[in-house]
């Protein structure tokens, strides 16, 4: 297995040490390598090691992000992050779907009715079937053969998604 170098900045070393000590004292036996990685990540304020990796992986350089695409797609969302209209340009549609994909919980099964309700809440133009079909066709979501259950397909999103989400996610007042 190749080693990945991760940078970990600890704001309060004392709190980090206390958290780590508390986690270790709850164990009945020596922690495994993976257990230690998870404990270190939790002590630093992350959910687990995978969360730490995801957050600390190097962001793509700004020059690799198509900011014009982000701006064009961002115009299709309102201030609350709701998709107002389906873009007529095929080049804008995938990033719109990625924004919806990002709102789905990883590893969770969604019943057809629940999926419909979410898509209607996330898009105001009233065509959940178009969105659902496009997400399945583009490989962002899987559907059982009977069409009753949907699940987000885990994959690496495009670099533009993080910039779009920053643009369309409502900021707390």
N, C-alpha and C positions, 0 to 999 in steps of 0.2 A: 504494500500500500504506500502510495506517495504521501509525503508529509506536506501539509499546508501550513504556511505561516500566518497566524492570526494575531492581530494587535489587540490587546485588552487594556483599556484605560480604566483604572479603579479610582473613583472620586474620593471614597472614604475607606482607606486601607483597614482601619480598625473595625468598621462595620462589616467589611468583606471577611476579615478573619473570624469575627464572631459568628457570622452566618455559616461559614465553612465548618467551624467547630461544632455548631449546633447540628448540622446535617450529619457530620461524622459520628457524633455521640448517639444519634438515633439508630445507627446501624448495628446489627448483631455480629457481623463479620467484616473482614477487610473488604473495602470497596474494589470493584473491578476497574479496569482502565476506563471503560465507558462511564461507569458510575462516577468516577473522579472528574471526568470531563464535564458531566452534567452538574455535579455539585459546584465546581468552579464557576461554571456559567451562571447557575442560579445565584451564587454568592455575589456575582457581579451585576445581578438584576435582570438576567435573561431567563426565559422559560426553561430552556435546556441548551445543550451544546449545539443542536441544529439551529436554534433561534440565534445563538451567538454567531454562528458561521454565516447565516443569511444576512444578518445586520452588518457584520464587519467585512463581508466580501467587498472588494474594491468596486466602487461604482464606475460605470463606463465613462470614459472621458467625454466632456461636454461636446467636443467636436464630432463624436460618433452619434450623438442624439440629433435626430431631425426635428429641430425646434419649430420649423414651419409646419410640419405635419402635426405636431402637438398643438400648435395654435389653431390650425384649421379644425382639428377634431374637437378641441376645447370649445369652439363656438357652437357645437351641437349639444352642449350641456348647459343647464341653468346654474345659478349660484348654489343650489343645493346638491349639485352633482347628478341631477336627473337628466337622462337623455331626452331632449326635446323633439328631435326628428331623426329619421334614419337617413344617413348621407346617401346622396345619389351616386357619388363617386365611389367606385369599388375600392380605390386606394385608401379611403378613410374608414371604411367599414371594419376592417380587422381590429384597429386600435380601439374603436368604440366597444367592440365585443370584449377586448381584453379588459377594459374598465369594468364591465359587468362581471367578467370571470373573476376579477380580483375581489369582488364583493362576496363571492361564494366561499363558504367554509371548506377548507381542504379535507378530503376524506369523508365528507358527509353526503349521505343519500338524501335527495330531495324528491318528495312525492310530486306527481304531475301537478296537482292543485297548488301545492306550495311553490313550485317552480313558476307557475303562471302568476301567482300573487306577487312574488318577488320581482319578476320581470315587469309586471304592470306598475309596481312601485318605483322601479328604477328607470322606467321609460314612460313618458307621458303621452306618446302618440298612439297608444292602444293596440299595438300589433305584437303581442307577446309570441304568437306563433312564428312570425318572421324571425324574431330574435332567437327563439329556441332552436328553430331549424338551422339558422346560420351558425349558431354556436356548436351544434352537433356536426354540421357539414364541415366546418373549419377545424374540427378536432379539439375544441376547447372543453367540450362537455360530452360525456358518454350517456347513452340512453339504453335502457334494457329493451329487448326485442318487442315487448308488449307496450312500451312507451309509458310505463307507469313510474319509472324511477330514473332520475338524472343524477349525475355526479361530475364534479369538476375534474378534468384530467390534469394532473400535476405535470408541469413543464416550465421551462424557463421563458418568461415573457420577454417581449422586446424592450430594449433600453428606453424607449420613449414612454413606456407605461408609467414609470415612476414620476417622470416630469408631468405627464397628463394628470395623474392622481393628485399631485401637489396643486395643480391648477384647478381641478374640479371638486376637491374635497373641501367642504365648508370648514372654515376656521372658527374655533371657539371664541366667543366674544370676551 
